[in-house]
């Protein structure tokens, strides 16, 4: 595809106005849920690492357990 074929899409994006308040709220909710999901998943994986892998990432078992047991909504 040549650069000229992107012109209609780019001009459409350039004509867009700011998001509506409802869209802003929906976007913030989606971002928050995504962050929470990632924290839950990574903390779950952290529980499963053995001591050798924890040393590789510079963490001891006690610190890993504390982090893994934190609630997903806590940063």
PDB file of N, CA, C and O in Angstrom:
ATOM      1  N   UNK A   1       0.833  -1.168   0.000  1.00  0.00           N
ATOM      2  CA  UNK A   1       0.000   0.000   0.000  1.00  0.00           C
ATOM      3  C   UNK A   1       0.886   1.243   0.000  1.00  0.00           C
ATOM      4  O   UNK A   1       1.901   1.307   0.694  1.00  0.00           O
ATOM      5  N   UNK A   2       0.491   2.185  -0.763  1.00  0.00           N
ATOM      6  CA  UNK A   2       1.269   3.414  -0.811  1.00  0.00           C
ATOM      7  C   UNK A   2       0.795   4.379   0.263  1.00  0.00           C
ATOM      8  O   UNK A   2      -0.263   4.197   0.865  1.00  0.00           O
ATOM      9  N   UNK A   3       1.580   5.384   0.486  1.00  0.00           N
ATOM     10  CA  UNK A   3       1.253   6.379   1.507  1.00  0.00           C
ATOM     11  C   UNK A   3      -0.029   7.130   1.162  1.00  0.00           C
ATOM     12  O   UNK A   3      -0.785   7.493   2.062  1.00  0.00           O
ATOM     13  N   UNK A   4      -0.287   7.367  -0.110  1.00  0.00           N
ATOM     14  CA  UNK A   4      -1.474   8.108  -0.538  1.00  0.00           C
ATOM     15  C   UNK A   4      -2.760   7.382  -0.155  1.00  0.00           C
ATOM     16  O   UNK A   4      -3.785   8.026   0.066  1.00  0.00           O
ATOM     17  N   UNK A   5      -2.723   6.049  -0.075  1.00  0.00           N
ATOM     18  CA  UNK A   5      -3.941   5.305   0.240  1.00  0.00           C
ATOM     19  C   UNK A   5      -4.355   5.455   1.699  1.00  0.00           C
ATOM     20  O   UNK A   5      -5.487   5.118   2.047  1.00  0.00           O
ATOM     21  N   UNK A   6      -3.473   5.950   2.559  1.00  0.00           N
ATOM     22  CA  UNK A   6      -3.827   6.187   3.953  1.00  0.00           C
ATOM     23  C   UNK A   6      -4.495   7.539   4.164  1.00  0.00           C
ATOM     24  O   UNK A   6      -5.039   7.793   5.239  1.00  0.00           O
ATOM     25  N   UNK A   7      -4.463   8.406   3.167  1.00  0.00           N
ATOM     26  CA  UNK A   7      -4.969   9.770   3.313  1.00  0.00           C
ATOM     27  C   UNK A   7      -6.420   9.825   3.776  1.00  0.00           C
ATOM     28  O   UNK A   7      -6.719  10.625   4.662  1.00  0.00           O
ATOM     29  N   UNK A   8      -7.348   9.022   3.232  1.00  0.00           N
ATOM     30  CA  UNK A   8      -8.738   9.120   3.708  1.00  0.00           C
ATOM     31  C   UNK A   8      -8.882   8.755   5.192  1.00  0.00           C
ATOM     32  O   UNK A   8      -9.635   9.403   5.920  1.00  0.00           O
ATOM     33  N   UNK A   9      -8.170   7.730   5.632  1.00  0.00           N
ATOM     34  CA  UNK A   9      -8.257   7.342   7.037  1.00  0.00           C
ATOM     35  C   UNK A   9      -7.676   8.420   7.943  1.00  0.00           C
ATOM     36  O   UNK A   9      -8.245   8.724   8.991  1.00  0.00           O
ATOM     37  N   UNK A  10      -6.553   8.993   7.547  1.00  0.00           N
ATOM     38  CA  UNK A  10      -5.923  10.020   8.362  1.00  0.00           C
ATOM     39  C   UNK A  10      -6.774  11.280   8.420  1.00  0.00           C
ATOM     40  O   UNK A  10      -6.854  11.922   9.467  1.00  0.00           O
ATOM     41  N   UNK A  11      -7.399  11.637   7.327  1.00  0.00           N
ATOM     42  CA  UNK A  11      -8.240  12.830   7.352  1.00  0.00           C
ATOM     43  C   UNK A  11      -9.471  12.589   8.226  1.00  0.00           C
ATOM     44  O   UNK A  11      -9.939  13.509   8.897  1.00  0.00           O
ATOM     45  N   UNK A  12      -9.992  11.383   8.228  1.00  0.00           N
ATOM     46  CA  UNK A  12     -11.120  11.051   9.101  1.00  0.00           C
ATOM     47  C   UNK A  12     -10.722  11.192  10.565  1.00  0.00           C
ATOM     48  O   UNK A  12     -11.466  11.764  11.361  1.00  0.00           O
ATOM     49  N   UNK A  13      -9.555  10.674  10.921  1.00  0.00           N
ATOM     50  CA  UNK A  13      -9.090  10.786  12.302  1.00  0.00           C
ATOM     51  C   UNK A  13      -8.852  12.242  12.685  1.00  0.00           C
ATOM     52  O   UNK A  13      -9.096  12.629  13.828  1.00  0.00           O
ATOM     53  N   UNK A  14      -8.387  13.035  11.760  1.00  0.00           N
ATOM     54  CA  UNK A  14      -8.142  14.439  12.034  1.00  0.00           C
ATOM     55  C   UNK A  14      -9.418  15.226  12.274  1.00  0.00           C
ATOM     56  O   UNK A  14      -9.387  16.275  12.916  1.00  0.00           O
ATOM     57  N   UNK A  15     -10.544  14.732  11.765  1.00  0.00           N
ATOM     58  CA  UNK A  15     -11.812  15.426  11.932  1.00  0.00           C
ATOM     59  C   UNK A  15     -12.500  15.085  13.251  1.00  0.00           C
ATOM     60  O   UNK A  15     -13.484  15.728  13.615  1.00  0.00           O
ATOM     61  N   UNK A  16     -12.001  14.095  13.962  1.00  0.00           N
ATOM     62  CA  UNK A  16     -12.640  13.677  15.206  1.00  0.00           C
ATOM     63  C   UNK A  16     -12.511  14.749  16.281  1.00  0.00           C
ATOM     64  O   UNK A  16     -11.479  15.409  16.408  1.00  0.00           O
ATOM     65  N   UNK A  17     -13.576  14.903  17.043  1.00  0.00           N
ATOM     66  CA  UNK A  17     -13.555  15.833  18.162  1.00  0.00           C
ATOM     67  C   UNK A  17     -13.121  15.076  19.414  1.00  0.00           C
ATOM     68  O   UNK A  17     -12.792  13.892  19.350  1.00  0.00           O
ATOM     69  N   UNK A  18     -13.124  15.755  20.528  1.00  0.00           N
ATOM     70  CA  UNK A  18     -12.743  15.089  21.766  1.00  0.00           C
ATOM     71  C   UNK A  18     -13.796  14.059  22.139  1.00  0.00           C
ATOM     72  O   UNK A  18     -14.917  14.081  21.632  1.00  0.00           O
ATOM     73  N   UNK A  19     -13.415  13.163  23.029  1.00  0.00           N
ATOM     74  CA  UNK A  19     -14.330  12.114  23.445  1.00  0.00           C
ATOM     75  C   UNK A  19     -15.445  12.672  24.311  1.00  0.00           C
ATOM     76  O   UNK A  19     -15.262  13.658  25.025  1.00  0.00           O
ATOM     77  N   UNK A  20     -16.588  12.038  24.239  1.00  0.00           N
ATOM     78  CA  UNK A  20     -17.707  12.435  25.091  1.00  0.00           C
ATOM     79  C   UNK A  20     -17.388  12.047  26.542  1.00  0.00           C
ATOM     80  O   UNK A  20     -16.549  11.177  26.774  1.00  0.00           O
ATOM     81  N   UNK A  21     -18.036  12.672  27.499  1.00  0.00           N
ATOM     82  CA  UNK A  21     -17.784  12.323  28.906  1.00  0.00           C
ATOM     83  C   UNK A  21     -18.031  10.843  29.197  1.00  0.00           C
ATOM     84  O   UNK A  21     -17.284  10.233  29.961  1.00  0.00           O
ATOM     85  N   UNK A  22     -19.059  10.267  28.601  1.00  0.00           N
ATOM     86  CA  UNK A  22     -19.335   8.848  28.802  1.00  0.00           C
ATOM     87  C   UNK A  22     -18.212   7.980  28.238  1.00  0.00           C
ATOM     88  O   UNK A  22     -17.831   6.978  28.843  1.00  0.00           O
ATOM     89  N   UNK A  23     -17.691   8.367  27.086  1.00  0.00           N
ATOM     90  CA  UNK A  23     -16.586   7.620  26.488  1.00  0.00           C
ATOM     91  C   UNK A  23     -15.333   7.717  27.352  1.00  0.00           C
ATOM     92  O   UNK A  23     -14.587   6.745  27.466  1.00  0.00           O
ATOM     93  N   UNK A  24     -15.095   8.870  27.956  1.00  0.00           N
ATOM     94  CA  UNK A  24     -13.944   9.049  28.848  1.00  0.00           C
ATOM     95  C   UNK A  24     -14.073   8.132  30.053  1.00  0.00           C
ATOM     96  O   UNK A  24     -13.107   7.482  30.453  1.00  0.00           O
ATOM     97  N   UNK A  25     -15.268   8.081  30.631  1.00  0.00           N
ATOM     98  CA  UNK A  25     -15.499   7.197  31.782  1.00  0.00           C
ATOM     99  C   UNK A  25     -15.297   5.737  31.378  1.00  0.00           C
ATOM    100  O   UNK A  25     -14.642   4.976  32.090  1.00  0.00           O
ATOM    101  N   UNK A  26     -15.855   5.354  30.246  1.00  0.00           N
ATOM    102  CA  UNK A  26     -15.717   3.977  29.773  1.00  0.00           C
ATOM    103  C   UNK A  26     -14.252   3.627  29.528  1.00  0.00           C
ATOM    104  O   UNK A  26     -13.814   2.521  29.846  1.00  0.00           O
ATOM    105  N   UNK A  27     -13.508   4.553  28.971  1.00  0.00           N
ATOM    106  CA  UNK A  27     -12.093   4.318  28.716  1.00  0.00           C
ATOM    107  C   UNK A  27     -11.316   4.165  30.019  1.00  0.00           C
ATOM    108  O   UNK A  27     -10.460   3.287  30.130  1.00  0.00           O
ATOM    109  N   UNK A  28     -11.605   5.011  31.003  1.00  0.00           N
ATOM    110  CA  UNK A  28     -10.930   4.914  32.296  1.00  0.00           C
ATOM    111  C   UNK A  28     -11.249   3.594  32.986  1.00  0.00           C
ATOM    112  O   UNK A  28     -10.368   2.977  33.585  1.00  0.00           O
ATOM    113  N   UNK A  29     -12.505   3.159  32.903  1.00  0.00           N
ATOM    114  CA  UNK A  29     -12.890   1.874  33.494  1.00  0.00           C
ATOM    115  C   UNK A  29     -12.145   0.738  32.807  1.00  0.00           C
ATOM    116  O   UNK A  29     -11.640  -0.165  33.474  1.00  0.00           O
ATOM    117  N   UNK A  30     -12.073   0.774  31.489  1.00  0.00           N
ATOM    118  CA  UNK A  30     -11.380  -0.271  30.742  1.00  0.00           C
ATOM    119  C   UNK A  30      -9.895  -0.321  31.099  1.00  0.00           C
ATOM    120  O   UNK A  30      -9.336  -1.406  31.254  1.00  0.00           O
ATOM    121  N   UNK A  31      -9.259   0.827  31.229  1.00  0.00           N
ATOM    122  CA  UNK A  31      -7.840   0.879  31.588  1.00  0.00           C
ATOM    123  C   UNK A  31      -7.628   0.340  32.995  1.00  0.00           C
ATOM    124  O   UNK A  31      -6.693  -0.424  33.233  1.00  0.00           O
ATOM    125  N   UNK A  32      -8.491   0.731  33.927  1.00  0.00           N
ATOM    126  CA  UNK A  32      -8.378   0.261  35.310  1.00  0.00           C
ATOM    127  C   UNK A  32      -8.558  -1.247  35.385  1.00  0.00           C
ATOM    128  O   UNK A  32      -7.791  -1.928  36.065  1.00  0.00           O
ATOM    129  N   UNK A  33      -9.558  -1.775  34.698  1.00  0.00           N
ATOM    130  CA  UNK A  33      -9.779  -3.222  34.699  1.00  0.00           C
ATOM    131  C   UNK A  33      -8.605  -3.970  34.082  1.00  0.00           C
ATOM    132  O   UNK A  33      -8.249  -5.058  34.535  1.00  0.00           O
ATOM    133  N   UNK A  34      -8.014  -3.395  33.063  1.00  0.00           N
ATOM    134  CA  UNK A  34      -6.849  -4.015  32.436  1.00  0.00           C
ATOM    135  C   UNK A  34      -5.673  -4.047  33.403  1.00  0.00           C
ATOM    136  O   UNK A  34      -4.979  -5.059  33.494  1.00  0.00           O
ATOM    137  N   UNK A  35      -5.442  -2.957  34.122  1.00  0.00           N
ATOM    138  CA  UNK A  35      -4.354  -2.927  35.113  1.00  0.00           C
ATOM    139  C   UNK A  35      -4.592  -3.951  36.203  1.00  0.00           C
ATOM    140  O   UNK A  35      -3.668  -4.665  36.593  1.00  0.00           O
ATOM    141  N   UNK A  36      -5.821  -4.036  36.702  1.00  0.00           N
ATOM    142  CA  UNK A  36      -6.141  -4.997  37.755  1.00  0.00           C
ATOM    143  C   UNK A  36      -5.939  -6.426  37.274  1.00  0.00           C
ATOM    144  O   UNK A  36      -5.404  -7.262  38.001  1.00  0.00           O
ATOM    145  N   UNK A  37      -6.361  -6.700  36.064  1.00  0.00           N
ATOM    146  CA  UNK A  37      -6.207  -8.042  35.505  1.00  0.00           C
ATOM    147  C   UNK A  37      -4.733  -8.422  35.375  1.00  0.00           C
ATOM    148  O   UNK A  37      -4.344  -9.550  35.678  1.00  0.00           O
ATOM    149  N   UNK A  38      -3.923  -7.473  34.922  1.00  0.00           N
ATOM    150  CA  UNK A  38      -2.489  -7.734  34.778  1.00  0.00           C
ATOM    151  C   UNK A  38      -1.840  -7.978  36.136  1.00  0.00           C
ATOM    152  O   UNK A  38      -1.010  -8.876  36.271  1.00  0.00           O
ATOM    153  N   UNK A  39      -2.210  -7.186  37.142  1.00  0.00           N
ATOM    154  CA  UNK A  39      -1.654  -7.386  38.479  1.00  0.00           C
ATOM    155  C   UNK A  39      -2.033  -8.754  39.038  1.00  0.00           C
ATOM    156  O   UNK A  39      -1.192  -9.452  39.604  1.00  0.00           O
ATOM    157  N   UNK A  40      -3.303  -9.138  38.878  1.00  0.00           N
ATOM    158  CA  UNK A  40      -3.751 -10.439  39.376  1.00  0.00           C
ATOM    159  C   UNK A  40      -2.980 -11.573  38.707  1.00  0.00           C
ATOM    160  O   UNK A  40      -2.548 -12.522  39.362  1.00  0.00           O
ATOM    161  N   UNK A  41      -2.818 -11.455  37.408  1.00  0.00           N
ATOM    162  CA  UNK A  41      -2.125 -12.496  36.651  1.00  0.00           C
ATOM    163  C   UNK A  41      -0.648 -12.587  37.037  1.00  0.00           C
ATOM    164  O   UNK A  41      -0.135 -13.679  37.276  1.00  0.00           O
ATOM    165  N   UNK A  42       0.034 -11.441  37.098  1.00  0.00           N
ATOM    166  CA  UNK A  42       1.471 -11.478  37.383  1.00  0.00           C
ATOM    167  C   UNK A  42       1.750 -11.878  38.824  1.00  0.00           C
ATOM    168  O   UNK A  42       2.737 -12.560  39.098  1.00  0.00           O
ATOM    169  N   UNK A  43       0.887 -11.458  39.749  1.00  0.00           N
ATOM    170  CA  UNK A  43       1.069 -11.871  41.144  1.00  0.00           C
ATOM    171  C   UNK A  43       0.810 -13.360  41.303  1.00  0.00           C
ATOM    172  O   UNK A  43       1.449 -14.019  42.123  1.00  0.00           O
ATOM    173  N   UNK A  44      -0.118 -13.891  40.530  1.00  0.00           N
ATOM    174  CA  UNK A  44      -0.343 -15.337  40.543  1.00  0.00           C
ATOM    175  C   UNK A  44       0.872 -16.096  40.035  1.00  0.00           C
ATOM    176  O   UNK A  44       1.236 -17.137  40.582  1.00  0.00           O
ATOM    177  N   UNK A  45       1.496 -15.576  38.991  1.00  0.00           N
ATOM    178  CA  UNK A  45       2.709 -16.212  38.455  1.00  0.00           C
ATOM    179  C   UNK A  45       3.863 -16.113  39.455  1.00  0.00           C
ATOM    180  O   UNK A  45       4.681 -17.027  39.563  1.00  0.00           O
ATOM    181  N   UNK A  46       3.918 -15.011  40.174  1.00  0.00           N
ATOM    182  CA  UNK A  46       4.980 -14.814  41.151  1.00  0.00           C
ATOM    183  C   UNK A  46       4.920 -15.878  42.238  1.00  0.00           C
ATOM    184  O   UNK A  46       5.960 -16.329  42.717  1.00  0.00           O
ATOM    185  N   UNK A  47       3.720 -16.283  42.633  1.00  0.00           N
ATOM    186  CA  UNK A  47       3.561 -17.341  43.635  1.00  0.00           C
ATOM    187  C   UNK A  47       4.178 -18.656  43.174  1.00  0.00           C
ATOM    188  O   UNK A  47       4.653 -19.444  43.992  1.00  0.00           O
ATOM    189  N   UNK A  48       4.172 -18.889  41.881  1.00  0.00           N
ATOM    190  CA  UNK A  48       4.602 -20.172  41.343  1.00  0.00           C
ATOM    191  C   UNK A  48       6.100 -20.265  41.064  1.00  0.00           C
ATOM    192  O   UNK A  48       6.599 -21.349  40.763  1.00  0.00           O
ATOM    193  N   UNK A  49       6.826 -19.153  41.157  1.00  0.00           N
ATOM    194  CA  UNK A  49       8.259 -19.175  40.864  1.00  0.00           C
ATOM    195  C   UNK A  49       9.021 -19.895  41.970  1.00  0.00           C
ATOM    196  O   UNK A  49       8.717 -19.743  43.153  1.00  0.00           O
ATOM    197  N   UNK A  50      10.011 -20.677  41.566  1.00  0.00           N
ATOM    198  CA  UNK A  50      10.851 -21.325  42.578  1.00  0.00           C
ATOM    199  C   UNK A  50      11.961 -20.371  43.025  1.00  0.00           C
ATOM    200  O   UNK A  50      12.138 -19.300  42.444  1.00  0.00           O
ATOM    201  N   UNK A  51      12.697 -20.762  44.049  1.00  0.00           N
ATOM    202  CA  UNK A  51      13.704 -19.876  44.635  1.00  0.00           C
ATOM    203  C   UNK A  51      14.783 -19.468  43.635  1.00  0.00           C
ATOM    204  O   UNK A  51      15.273 -18.340  43.668  1.00  0.00           O
ATOM    205  N   UNK A  52      15.146 -20.382  42.754  1.00  0.00           N
ATOM    206  CA  UNK A  52      16.166 -20.074  41.746  1.00  0.00           C
ATOM    207  C   UNK A  52      15.710 -18.919  40.846  1.00  0.00           C
ATOM    208  O   UNK A  52      16.470 -17.986  40.588  1.00  0.00           O
ATOM    209  N   UNK A  53      14.467 -18.992  40.376  1.00  0.00           N
ATOM    210  CA  UNK A  53      13.951 -17.931  39.502  1.00  0.00           C
ATOM    211  C   UNK A  53      13.744 -16.623  40.264  1.00  0.00           C
ATOM    212  O   UNK A  53      13.934 -15.540  39.709  1.00  0.00           O
ATOM    213  N   UNK A  54      13.358 -16.723  41.523  1.00  0.00           N
ATOM    214  CA  UNK A  54      13.232 -15.505  42.327  1.00  0.00           C
ATOM    215  C   UNK A  54      14.575 -14.814  42.489  1.00  0.00           C
ATOM    216  O   UNK A  54      14.652 -13.587  42.427  1.00  0.00           O
ATOM    217  N   UNK A  55      15.636 -15.588  42.696  1.00  0.00           N
ATOM    218  CA  UNK A  55      16.978 -14.989  42.783  1.00  0.00           C
ATOM    219  C   UNK A  55      17.348 -14.312  41.472  1.00  0.00           C
ATOM    220  O   UNK A  55      18.005 -13.271  41.469  1.00  0.00           O
ATOM    221  N   UNK A  56      16.927 -14.903  40.362  1.00  0.00           N
ATOM    222  CA  UNK A  56      17.222 -14.302  39.047  1.00  0.00           C
ATOM    223  C   UNK A  56      16.606 -12.914  38.905  1.00  0.00           C
ATOM    224  O   UNK A  56      17.179 -12.053  38.238  1.00  0.00           O
ATOM    225  N   UNK A  57      15.455 -12.684  39.517  1.00  0.00           N
ATOM    226  CA  UNK A  57      14.820 -11.367  39.413  1.00  0.00           C
ATOM    227  C   UNK A  57      15.124 -10.507  40.632  1.00  0.00           C
ATOM    228  O   UNK A  57      14.569  -9.418  40.777  1.00  0.00           O
ATOM    229  N   UNK A  58      16.001 -10.989  41.510  1.00  0.00           N
ATOM    230  CA  UNK A  58      16.443 -10.189  42.649  1.00  0.00           C
ATOM    231  C   UNK A  58      15.432 -10.109  43.774  1.00  0.00           C
ATOM    232  O   UNK A  58      15.314  -9.073  44.428  1.00  0.00           O
ATOM    233  N   UNK A  59      14.700 -11.192  44.010  1.00  0.00           N
ATOM    234  CA  UNK A  59      13.667 -11.179  45.031  1.00  0.00           C
ATOM    235  C   UNK A  59      13.806 -12.428  45.901  1.00  0.00           C
ATOM    236  O   UNK A  59      14.153 -13.501  45.409  1.00  0.00           O
ATOM    237  N   UNK A  60      13.536 -12.281  47.181  1.00  0.00           N
ATOM    238  CA  UNK A  60      13.558 -13.460  48.055  1.00  0.00           C
ATOM    239  C   UNK A  60      12.133 -13.986  48.234  1.00  0.00           C
ATOM    240  O   UNK A  60      11.172 -13.329  47.836  1.00  0.00           O
ATOM    241  N   UNK A  61      12.000 -15.168  48.833  1.00  0.00           N
ATOM    242  CA  UNK A  61      10.707 -15.825  48.968  1.00  0.00           C
ATOM    243  C   UNK A  61       9.723 -14.978  49.793  1.00  0.00           C
ATOM    244  O   UNK A  61       8.551 -14.871  49.435  1.00  0.00           O
ATOM    245  N   UNK A  62      10.191 -14.386  50.882  1.00  0.00           N
ATOM    246  CA  UNK A  62       9.315 -13.596  51.742  1.00  0.00           C
ATOM    247  C   UNK A  62       8.747 -12.389  51.001  1.00  0.00           C
ATOM    248  O   UNK A  62       7.550 -12.116  51.089  1.00  0.00           O
ATOM    249  N   UNK A  63       9.580 -11.677  50.286  1.00  0.00           N
ATOM    250  CA  UNK A  63       9.132 -10.517  49.516  1.00  0.00           C
ATOM    251  C   UNK A  63       8.159 -10.948  48.414  1.00  0.00           C
ATOM    252  O   UNK A  63       7.150 -10.285  48.177  1.00  0.00           O
ATOM    253  N   UNK A  64       8.467 -12.048  47.752  1.00  0.00           N
ATOM    254  CA  UNK A  64       7.592 -12.544  46.685  1.00  0.00           C
ATOM    255  C   UNK A  64       6.234 -12.950  47.246  1.00  0.00           C
ATOM    256  O   UNK A  64       5.203 -12.688  46.627  1.00  0.00           O
ATOM    257  N   UNK A  65       6.228 -13.579  48.401  1.00  0.00           N
ATOM    258  CA  UNK A  65       4.967 -13.988  49.017  1.00  0.00           C
ATOM    259  C   UNK A  65       4.137 -12.779  49.417  1.00  0.00           C
ATOM    260  O   UNK A  65       2.925 -12.753  49.202  1.00  0.00           O
ATOM    261  N   UNK A  66       4.788 -11.777  50.000  1.00  0.00           N
ATOM    262  CA  UNK A  66       4.073 -10.552  50.373  1.00  0.00           C
ATOM    263  C   UNK A  66       3.449  -9.895  49.137  1.00  0.00           C
ATOM    264  O   UNK A  66       2.282  -9.505  49.161  1.00  0.00           O
ATOM    265  N   UNK A  67       4.221  -9.776  48.071  1.00  0.00           N
ATOM    266  CA  UNK A  67       3.727  -9.147  46.848  1.00  0.00           C
ATOM    267  C   UNK A  67       2.606  -9.987  46.218  1.00  0.00           C
ATOM    268  O   UNK A  67       1.604  -9.439  45.758  1.00  0.00           O
ATOM    269  N   UNK A  68       2.771 -11.286  46.200  1.00  0.00           N
ATOM    270  CA  UNK A  68       1.770 -12.158  45.581  1.00  0.00           C
ATOM    271  C   UNK A  68       0.455 -12.144  46.345  1.00  0.00           C
ATOM    272  O   UNK A  68      -0.600 -12.358  45.749  1.00  0.00           O
ATOM    273  N   UNK A  69       0.495 -11.900  47.638  1.00  0.00           N
ATOM    274  CA  UNK A  69      -0.712 -11.899  48.460  1.00  0.00           C
ATOM    275  C   UNK A  69      -1.413 -10.546  48.526  1.00  0.00           C
ATOM    276  O   UNK A  69      -2.471 -10.424  49.142  1.00  0.00           O
ATOM    277  N   UNK A  70      -0.831  -9.533  47.897  1.00  0.00           N
ATOM    278  CA  UNK A  70      -1.477  -8.222  47.877  1.00  0.00           C
ATOM    279  C   UNK A  70      -2.741  -8.300  47.028  1.00  0.00           C
ATOM    280  O   UNK A  70      -2.823  -9.094  46.091  1.00  0.00           O
ATOM    281  N   UNK A  71      -3.708  -7.481  47.359  1.00  0.00           N
ATOM    282  CA  UNK A  71      -4.954  -7.411  46.585  1.00  0.00           C
ATOM    283  C   UNK A  71      -4.663  -6.804  45.215  1.00  0.00           C
ATOM    284  O   UNK A  71      -3.797  -5.939  45.086  1.00  0.00           O
ATOM    285  N   UNK A  72      -5.375  -7.252  44.210  1.00  0.00           N
ATOM    286  CA  UNK A  72      -5.090  -6.798  42.847  1.00  0.00           C
ATOM    287  C   UNK A  72      -5.330  -5.313  42.653  1.00  0.00           C
ATOM    288  O   UNK A  72      -4.741  -4.716  41.752  1.00  0.00           O
ATOM    289  N   UNK A  73      -6.158  -4.709  43.450  1.00  0.00           N
ATOM    290  CA  UNK A  73      -6.438  -3.283  43.266  1.00  0.00           C
ATOM    291  C   UNK A  73      -5.402  -2.403  43.941  1.00  0.00           C
ATOM    292  O   UNK A  73      -5.444  -1.183  43.787  1.00  0.00           O
ATOM    293  N   UNK A  74      -4.467  -2.991  44.690  1.00  0.00           N
ATOM    294  CA  UNK A  74      -3.416  -2.221  45.337  1.00  0.00           C
ATOM    295  C   UNK A  74      -2.185  -2.191  44.439  1.00  0.00           C
ATOM    296  O   UNK A  74      -1.689  -3.226  43.996  1.00  0.00           O
ATOM    297  N   UNK A  75      -1.714  -0.994  44.188  1.00  0.00           N
ATOM    298  CA  UNK A  75      -0.550  -0.838  43.298  1.00  0.00           C
ATOM    299  C   UNK A  75       0.739  -1.239  44.003  1.00  0.00           C
ATOM    300  O   UNK A  75       1.814  -1.173  43.408  1.00  0.00           O
TER     301      UNK A  75
END
